[in-house]
């Protein structure tokens, strides 16, 4: 099974801020709804990135102190 | 028609603002809610204006809150920051959107407040007046940047320093100054800047902004859906979501973005210089009319471009009504500002307020003066 790598955000604004922070570091991402939200988390947004850079992307987001709900590495 | 009521709302709106509203109406999916293309596009439009406003006022995009008007911004900030037993300081030139909130909170036994006297033209004395009101339980200073009645500009940068020095939160009512005077919330130590979108920013009516510093967090005034943390019965604690419940006014928000572009395109300093020049001209004409008493100063460094005056023996509403008959739009009466009129002892007659915008011309000033001359001679 193939799943995508993504960082989760509860707020669309924070996902947008993160997308810009990633772009400044040369990391492209695509924003969308998280299609696989955890049961208790409710609606959230995802920034989908290349699986090879997910950890780097997550650290960029964290370094920029952008509130997020963690990340999923993806499989496959 | 000569429109001289720009302090109420600017008119006309730039064409780019009208076009932005139309684009927003046509786009019209709900931003920050669904995941489909139309909703995502709407979210991008909102985010673009957030960034623009953040840059314009020296804030972070997530600290830009869209509201319905400056009054809602002020209600949110004041109610959200004060706690039971707090003391608040305000100025003698406030609008009812500050005074009625404070008055209600005091009546309900939540806070007490004191009024610092503004000494127009003497910043140090004004500052001392604020400082001497500070008590042990003072938590907030809330004041206008510029009086909506007389145009007087308060030394907000110095008041911000004072607030910071005492560890107080600083709320500024920028109704008459946003888009007219430069505002940088970091430089001015402002915690909550409350502004309309439809005055100096030339956006559509029914729009406002609340711009917060990084260190400022508050209780919401309105609770509800934010498109985030939907399974949580508590309001989210992240910004802007915490203070933005309910569907946003997409066409209005897009109009603010276009309005900021308009102001930046013309340059805020150039706009102010132009309006100040018209204001000085108006002032010098009015000063020479017998029977006119001026209530504003012509010092463009200390005022926003509006002039308040009265005609001897006539109520301000009567003057405005006569001007209206000549196709001239001004505002008279008490301008929703009992405190300011009480301070200037104009509670009986009110004041006629002439407020200029970037689309006014020398010809407008001349037409207005001709009418005032006629009214005075009648």
Contacts between the chains, C-beta under 8 A, distances in Angstrom:
chain1	res1	chain2	res2	distance
A	10	B	228	4.3
A	10	B	229	5.0
A	10	B	236	6.6
A	10	B	238	6.7
A	10	B	241	7.6
A	11	B	32	7.9
A	11	B	62	7.9
A	11	B	226	7.7
A	11	B	227	7.8
A	11	B	228	4.7
A	11	B	236	7.2
A	11	B	238	5.4
A	11	B	240	7.8
A	11	B	241	4.9
A	12	B	31	7.5
A	12	B	32	4.2
A	12	B	43	5.2
A	12	B	47	7.8
A	12	B	227	6.4
A	12	B	228	7.4
A	13	B	32	7.5
A	13	B	47	6.6
A	13	B	50	6.8
A	13	B	61	6.9
A	13	B	62	5.4
A	13	B	240	5.8
A	13	B	241	7.2
A	14	B	62	6.6
A	14	B	238	6.7
A	16	B	43	7.2
A	16	B	44	7.7
A	16	B	47	4.5
A	16	B	61	7.9
A	17	B	61	6.2
A	17	B	62	6.2
A	31	B	40	7.0
A	32	B	35	5.7
A	32	B	40	7.4
A	33	B	34	7.6
A	33	B	35	3.2
A	35	B	35	8.0
A	40	B	231	6.1
A	41	B	229	7.6
A	41	B	231	7.0
A	42	B	228	7.7
A	42	B	229	5.4
A	42	B	230	3.8
A	42	B	231	3.6
A	42	B	232	6.4
A	43	B	227	6.4
A	43	B	228	6.5
A	43	B	229	7.6
A	43	B	230	4.5
A	44	B	228	7.1
A	44	B	229	8.0
A	67	B	238	5.2
